[in-house]
Amino acid sequence: MNQGCFQQVFTIDGALAADHTFTFKAPFGMTLIHVSMSNASANAGTLDIGESTDTDGYKDGVAFGVSGACTELAAKSDFDGALAGSQFPHLDDGDIFTIIIKDHGSHMTAPCVVLTWLVG
C-alpha cells in the first residue's frame, strides 16, 4: 500500500443528551497525526481517544472547541495517555480504536471530530 493520509469525520446532529462512542477496527497500520474538534454551542464537552483496551489511552478528556472554534491536537506531546508513549498514536491491522464524545451538562450541539491518519 502506498504511503498517504486520509481523514475520518464523526458528527452528531442536534443537541447531545448522552455520551456517544465510536469504534472501528483498523484495516491496516495507521498513525493518528491530527485531531480537530468543535461544536456549535457555547457548551464544551470532552473527548476521550484510545483503544478498546484503554478508551482514554491516547488522550483523556480534551475539551471541545465552542461556538464553532476548533480544539486541535497536532503534536506528539498532545497525545499524553498511557498508550501513547510520547508518540503519535499508532494502530496495527486489527487494533480496535475508540473515541468517546462526552456530553456537557448543558448539552453540546452538533459536535464534530475530524481525525487525520497517516497510512503505515
Backbone bond lengths (Angstrom), bond angles and torsions (degrees), N, CA, C in turn:
res aa  C-N    CA-C-N  psi(-1)  N-CA   C-N-CA  omega(-1)  CA-C   N-CA-C  phi
1 M - - - 1.449 - - 1.523 108.61 -
2 N 1.316 117.75 136.64 1.463 122.63 178.87 1.518 111.28 -71.60
3 Q 1.344 115.23 147.40 1.451 119.70 173.28 1.512 108.60 -63.25
4 G 1.281 116.96 143.69 1.453 123.02 178.28 1.503 109.04 -177.91
5 C 1.311 114.75 -179.08 1.454 118.11 175.15 1.523 109.17 -135.37
6 F 1.322 115.47 160.69 1.449 121.50 178.87 1.518 108.29 -149.21
7 Q 1.325 115.45 163.79 1.462 120.69 179.17 1.518 110.91 -120.35
8 Q 1.314 114.80 150.24 1.459 123.07 171.32 1.519 106.85 -120.85
9 V 1.326 115.87 137.99 1.461 120.94 179.67 1.525 108.57 -119.79
10 F 1.324 115.84 129.19 1.460 122.61 176.82 1.523 107.44 -119.11
11 T 1.325 117.88 120.37 1.459 122.09 178.93 1.526 109.93 -132.41
12 I 1.299 114.22 154.58 1.458 121.24 174.34 1.521 106.57 -131.55
13 D 1.322 116.86 122.41 1.463 120.98 178.56 1.523 110.04 -75.94
14 G 1.326 115.49 146.18 1.461 121.14 174.88 1.518 113.19 78.97
15 A 1.320 114.67 -169.99 1.461 121.92 -178.52 1.534 110.26 -85.78
16 L 1.315 116.21 139.98 1.461 120.86 177.85 1.527 110.46 -75.68
17 A 1.301 116.18 143.36 1.458 122.05 174.21 1.526 110.08 -121.56
18 A 1.340 116.42 -5.07 1.465 121.51 -178.52 1.522 108.75 -161.34
19 D 1.326 116.23 171.35 1.463 121.30 175.02 1.527 109.15 -71.70
20 H 1.341 115.96 153.04 1.466 121.39 177.76 1.521 108.71 -128.35
21 T 1.326 116.31 133.15 1.460 122.23 179.14 1.516 109.14 -114.45
22 F 1.337 115.92 130.84 1.462 122.58 175.01 1.526 107.13 -117.79
23 T 1.320 116.82 130.73 1.456 122.44 -176.34 1.525 109.49 -136.38
24 F 1.333 116.65 140.65 1.464 120.02 173.26 1.517 109.52 -148.52
25 K 1.333 115.53 159.34 1.460 122.27 177.30 1.519 108.40 -98.62
26 A 1.331 117.51 128.89 1.466 122.02 -179.15 1.531 110.46 -64.89
27 P 1.339 117.35 129.00 1.461 120.46 -179.71 1.530 112.99 -83.64
28 F 1.322 117.13 -11.43 1.466 124.03 -179.16 1.520 107.29 -167.31
29 G 1.316 117.90 173.79 1.453 121.28 176.87 1.517 110.82 -63.31
30 M 1.334 117.01 134.53 1.454 121.48 -177.80 1.522 109.97 -155.53
31 T 1.331 115.58 147.61 1.456 121.56 -176.24 1.517 109.61 -123.31
32 L 1.327 116.14 127.69 1.467 122.02 178.54 1.526 108.72 -78.27
33 I 1.336 116.89 118.41 1.461 120.28 -176.15 1.529 113.75 -114.32
34 H 1.343 117.45 -9.05 1.460 119.18 -178.01 1.524 109.95 -162.68
35 V 1.338 116.19 140.76 1.455 122.99 172.97 1.518 107.41 -131.66
36 S 1.332 116.53 133.20 1.455 122.68 173.28 1.518 106.90 -127.50
37 M 1.342 117.13 136.00 1.460 119.35 -176.18 1.516 111.19 -150.68
38 S 1.325 115.35 141.05 1.459 120.48 178.59 1.516 109.41 -154.81
39 N 1.333 115.04 174.17 1.456 121.09 171.92 1.522 107.50 -147.13
40 A 1.321 116.03 163.50 1.459 120.66 -173.07 1.522 113.63 -83.95
41 S 1.327 118.81 -14.78 1.465 121.35 -177.12 1.530 110.99 -97.40
42 A 1.321 115.10 178.96 1.466 121.28 176.45 1.526 111.36 -89.71
43 N 1.337 117.49 8.38 1.462 122.83 -176.99 1.528 110.19 -101.34
44 A 1.329 116.55 121.07 1.464 120.58 -176.16 1.513 111.75 -98.51
45 G 1.325 116.63 104.59 1.452 121.21 168.33 1.523 108.43 -79.61
46 T 1.326 116.74 -170.58 1.463 120.55 -178.69 1.521 110.80 -130.45
47 L 1.336 114.96 165.95 1.460 122.49 179.26 1.519 109.28 -127.90
48 D 1.334 116.01 132.87 1.458 122.53 169.52 1.522 107.45 -106.45
49 I 1.341 116.68 141.30 1.458 122.42 -179.58 1.525 107.84 -129.60
50 G 1.333 116.79 129.74 1.453 119.02 179.34 1.513 112.40 -173.92
51 E 1.312 115.24 -152.87 1.456 123.13 176.62 1.523 107.89 -121.40
52 S 1.306 116.64 171.67 1.467 120.43 -177.25 1.521 112.09 -59.25
53 T 1.325 117.30 -28.28 1.464 121.37 -178.85 1.524 112.79 -81.09
54 D 1.331 117.84 -18.76 1.470 123.56 -179.80 1.520 106.82 -157.95
55 T 1.337 116.69 91.66 1.471 120.86 -169.52 1.525 114.86 -68.88
56 D 1.317 118.44 -10.86 1.465 120.23 171.98 1.532 110.50 -121.59
57 G 1.322 116.33 26.41 1.457 122.38 -175.15 1.523 115.12 -68.97
58 Y 1.335 118.07 -16.64 1.463 120.82 176.79 1.523 111.50 -104.86
59 K 1.341 116.46 -36.37 1.464 120.83 177.58 1.516 108.24 -157.82
60 D 1.318 116.00 135.28 1.461 121.88 -177.51 1.520 110.20 -115.41
61 G 1.316 116.43 117.19 1.458 121.89 168.19 1.514 117.05 65.02
62 V 1.321 118.74 39.48 1.457 119.95 176.30 1.531 108.46 -74.94
63 A 1.347 116.88 134.74 1.466 122.35 -175.92 1.522 111.68 -77.42
64 F 1.323 115.31 138.03 1.462 121.92 174.93 1.521 110.39 -67.93
65 G 1.335 115.73 149.61 1.453 119.95 167.84 1.520 108.41 -67.02
66 V 1.316 116.86 152.95 1.464 121.39 -177.65 1.519 110.98 -116.09
67 S 1.317 115.29 157.16 1.465 123.33 175.81 1.526 111.73 51.35
68 G 1.329 116.61 38.24 1.462 122.09 177.71 1.514 115.19 87.46
69 A 1.327 118.92 -8.75 1.468 121.03 176.05 1.528 108.36 -74.89
70 C 1.326 116.58 150.15 1.467 121.12 -176.53 1.518 112.54 -103.93
71 T 1.325 115.43 140.19 1.457 122.88 164.35 1.516 105.27 -94.89
72 E 1.331 115.86 139.92 1.452 119.79 -175.02 1.524 110.08 -131.47
73 L 1.330 115.91 136.65 1.459 122.76 170.46 1.521 105.68 -116.00
74 A 1.331 116.97 115.85 1.458 119.49 -173.44 1.526 113.99 -140.23
75 A 1.318 117.08 -0.58 1.465 120.76 -179.63 1.532 109.03 -118.59
76 K 1.320 116.57 153.71 1.471 120.02 177.31 1.523 110.82 -53.02
77 S 1.323 116.94 -40.97 1.461 121.41 -177.22 1.532 112.80 -67.39
78 D 1.332 118.40 -16.97 1.465 121.26 176.80 1.525 111.84 -69.42
79 F 1.325 117.11 -24.51 1.462 122.38 -179.91 1.524 107.33 -100.00
80 D 1.334 115.65 89.38 1.461 120.59 -169.46 1.527 114.15 -113.38
81 G 1.314 117.73 18.22 1.465 120.98 177.35 1.516 112.54 -75.80
82 A 1.316 116.07 173.26 1.472 122.62 -175.13 1.523 113.36 -61.95
83 L 1.336 118.69 -29.22 1.470 121.44 -179.46 1.527 113.42 -87.43
84 A 1.326 117.26 -14.72 1.463 120.48 -172.90 1.528 113.32 -71.02
85 G 1.319 117.75 -35.97 1.461 120.80 178.70 1.515 113.68 59.66
86 S 1.350 116.94 35.23 1.470 122.55 179.82 1.527 112.52 58.70
87 Q 1.325 116.34 28.45 1.467 122.35 178.68 1.526 108.54 -131.90
88 F 1.334 116.74 165.96 1.456 119.35 169.91 1.525 107.52 -63.71
89 P 1.330 118.18 138.76 1.470 120.73 -178.87 1.527 111.78 -59.30
90 H 1.328 116.15 131.69 1.465 121.50 179.30 1.525 109.66 -120.55
91 L 1.320 115.84 135.32 1.460 122.34 174.58 1.509 108.90 -111.93
92 D 1.317 116.36 139.58 1.455 121.80 170.61 1.526 108.19 -94.68
93 D 1.319 116.76 160.86 1.463 122.26 176.41 1.529 109.09 -49.94
94 G 1.331 116.49 123.60 1.456 121.15 178.16 1.520 115.65 96.80
95 D 1.335 118.13 -14.23 1.466 119.72 176.00 1.525 109.22 -64.46
96 I 1.323 116.11 147.24 1.461 121.16 -178.87 1.526 108.81 -105.48
97 F 1.333 115.71 115.84 1.458 124.65 -176.73 1.521 109.24 -95.74
98 T 1.327 116.52 145.41 1.462 121.56 -177.64 1.524 110.85 -139.83
99 I 1.335 116.11 136.27 1.460 120.80 163.64 1.521 107.24 -123.10
100 I 1.325 115.51 144.10 1.461 120.93 176.43 1.522 107.47 -124.39
101 I 1.320 115.90 118.19 1.463 122.16 174.17 1.524 105.95 -89.17
102 K 1.328 115.80 114.60 1.463 120.76 -176.38 1.526 109.54 -99.72
103 D 1.314 113.90 127.79 1.461 121.77 -176.00 1.521 111.50 -67.30
104 H 1.299 115.08 149.01 1.457 123.66 172.19 1.521 106.38 -91.11
105 G 1.302 118.91 150.63 1.463 121.65 -179.36 1.517 113.87 -55.72
106 S 1.326 117.09 -27.91 1.466 120.91 178.66 1.516 111.91 -97.51
107 H 1.325 117.61 4.48 1.459 124.79 173.04 1.537 113.86 70.68
108 M 1.326 114.44 104.00 1.466 120.52 173.15 1.523 109.06 -60.29
109 T 1.323 115.17 157.94 1.462 120.98 177.83 1.524 109.32 -121.31
110 A 1.320 116.25 130.55 1.467 123.80 175.03 1.530 113.34 51.27
111 P 1.342 118.13 53.43 1.462 118.38 177.16 1.527 110.90 -65.62
112 C 1.332 114.89 146.33 1.457 121.91 179.92 1.525 108.41 -137.51
113 V 1.339 115.82 131.63 1.462 122.23 176.94 1.519 107.25 -124.89
114 V 1.343 116.99 127.19 1.464 122.10 177.72 1.530 107.39 -117.45
115 L 1.336 115.62 122.22 1.463 122.31 178.92 1.524 108.28 -107.23
116 T 1.326 117.36 132.26 1.458 121.70 175.79 1.528 108.23 -112.25
117 W 1.326 114.93 124.77 1.466 122.87 -175.51 1.520 111.22 -115.91
118 L 1.308 115.92 143.02 1.449 123.63 170.32 1.523 107.02 -100.24
119 V 1.315 117.55 129.09 1.452 121.34 -179.88 1.531 109.11 -75.07
120 G 1.321 115.55 134.21 1.458 120.62 177.14 1.482 114.42 113.00
